[in-house]
């Protein structure tokens, strides 16, 4: 029984998955904020909201810079 060839062995170029920086940084932000809320390190809702907005703005800025560097 012949062995199946992978896409690289067949001569097709390998597809590269690009990192989605907005999703990655937003996920990390929500995990960190969840830990801070559960451990009661942040108890004030206004502070939590401010950190959330600033974190999402930072993630968006990084995503825009990454897209500009990529050329798309």
Secondary structure, DSSP 8 states (H G I E B T S, - for coil): ------TTTTT---------HHHHHHHHHHHHHHHHHHTTS---HHHHHHHHHHHHHHHHHHHHHHHHHHT-
